[in-house]
Amino acid sequence: MRQRLQSDPDVAQSQFRVGEGALYGELLETVGVFDIHRQLDARELAVAERLRAAVAAMGGLGSGHALGLSRRFAQGELDSVLRSLARLGPRTGRGRPVEFWEALVAAGELLVELPDGDEARAAVAQVLDECRLKPASCEPHGS
């Protein structure tokens, strides 16, 4: 949707009638047209790489979650991505749970060191502690 809006916004806008400008604006906001992308430093890029590895090991992701994660990656909200992925977990029967949790642990270990404030650091540390326990309860791949 975002790609269509950016490549030919007039076509998307033509689908709305007079008086629906606010609705069109909401659509643009929902797909992230107004998001401010943040340049990540080397450590943040390493965190993002590990978070993307976790996404790859999930075994699939709904389009709504994918859009939300994509927007948070672009905005540099890596702690939010970590918490979201930990809540979702890998898909049963389709994901690679051990790889998923190990990637989240690796991301969390780097992320907890970033200077984002005590509250954010504490939230990441809590998620990290929970993620560290998960691989031991996973069935071996291929069972």
C-alpha positions in Angstrom: 0.0 0.0 0.0 2.7 2.4 1.0 4.6 1.7 -2.3 1.4 2.4 -4.3 0.8 5.7 -2.4 4.4 6.8 -3.0 4.5 5.8 -6.6 1.2 7.3 -7.7 -0.5 9.3 -4.9 -3.0 10.9 -7.2 -4.6 7.5 -7.9 -5.0 6.7 -4.2 -6.3 10.2 -3.5 -8.8 9.9 -6.3 -10.5 7.1 -4.4 -11.6 9.5 -1.7 -14.5 11.9 -2.1 -14.7 15.6 -1.2 -14.8 15.9 2.6 -12.8 12.7 3.2 -9.4 14.5 3.4 -9.0 13.6 7.1 -9.6 9.9 6.2 -7.0 10.1 3.5 -4.6 11.7 6.0 -5.3 8.9 8.4 -4.5 6.4 5.7 -1.2 8.1 4.9 -0.3 8.2 8.6 -1.2 4.5 9.0 1.2 3.4 6.3 4.0 5.6 7.6 4.2 8.2 4.9 4.9 10.8 7.6 7.4 8.7 9.7 10.8 10.2 10.3 13.4 7.7 9.6 16.4 7.7 12.0 19.9 6.9 11.0 21.2 4.0 13.2 24.7 3.9 14.5 26.9 0.8 14.2 25.7 -0.8 17.5 22.0 -0.1 16.6 22.6 -1.7 13.2 24.0 -4.8 14.9 20.8 -4.9 17.1 18.6 -4.5 14.0 20.4 -7.3 12.2 19.8 -9.7 15.0 16.1 -8.6 15.3 15.7 -9.2 11.6 17.3 -12.7 12.1 14.6 -13.3 14.7 11.9 -12.2 12.2 13.3 -14.6 9.6 13.1 -17.5 12.2 9.5 -16.7 13.2 8.0 -18.8 10.4 5.8 -16.0 9.1 4.3 -12.7 10.2 0.9 -11.1 9.5 0.9 -8.1 7.3 -0.3 -5.7 10.1 2.5 -6.8 12.4 5.0 -6.7 9.5 4.0 -3.1 8.7 4.2 -2.1 12.4 7.7 -3.7 12.8 8.9 -2.1 9.6 7.9 1.3 10.8 9.5 0.8 14.2 12.7 -0.4 12.5 12.8 2.7 10.3 12.2 5.0 13.3 14.9 3.3 15.3 12.5 2.0 18.0 14.5 -1.2 18.5 13.4 -1.8 22.1 9.8 -1.8 20.9 10.6 -4.3 18.1 12.3 -6.6 20.7 9.3 -6.4 23.1 6.9 -7.0 20.2 8.8 -10.0 18.9 9.1 -11.5 22.3 5.3 -11.2 22.8 4.6 -12.8 19.5 7.1 -15.6 19.6 7.8 -18.0 16.7 4.9 -19.7 14.9 4.2 -23.2 16.1 5.2 -25.8 13.5 6.5 -23.2 11.1 9.2 -21.2 12.9 12.6 -22.1 14.1 12.1 -21.4 17.8 15.7 -21.9 19.1 17.1 -19.6 16.4 14.3 -17.1 17.1 15.0 -16.9 20.8 18.8 -16.9 20.4 18.5 -14.0 18.0 16.3 -12.1 20.4 18.8 -12.8 23.2 21.7 -11.6 21.1 19.7 -8.4 20.2 18.7 -7.8 23.8 22.2 -8.2 25.1 23.4 -5.4 22.7 20.3 -3.3 23.3 20.4 -3.3 27.0 23.8 -1.6 26.7 22.4 1.3 24.7 21.9 4.6 26.6 18.1 5.0 26.3 17.3 5.7 29.9 16.8 3.6 33.0 13.1 2.8 32.3 13.8 1.6 28.8 16.9 -0.4 29.9 14.9 -2.1 32.7 12.1 -3.1 30.2 14.7 -4.5 27.8 16.5 -6.4 30.7 13.2 -7.9 31.7 12.4 -9.1 28.2 16.0 -10.4 27.8 15.7 -12.4 31.0 12.5 -14.0 29.7 14.0 -14.7 26.3 17.0 -16.4 27.8 14.7 -19.1 29.3 12.9 -19.9 26.1 15.5 -21.9 24.1 15.7 -24.6 26.8 12.0 -25.3 26.5 12.1 -25.6 22.7 11.9 -29.0 20.9 15.0 -29.8 18.8 14.6 -28.8 15.1 13.2 -31.6 13.0 11.4 -33.4 15.8 
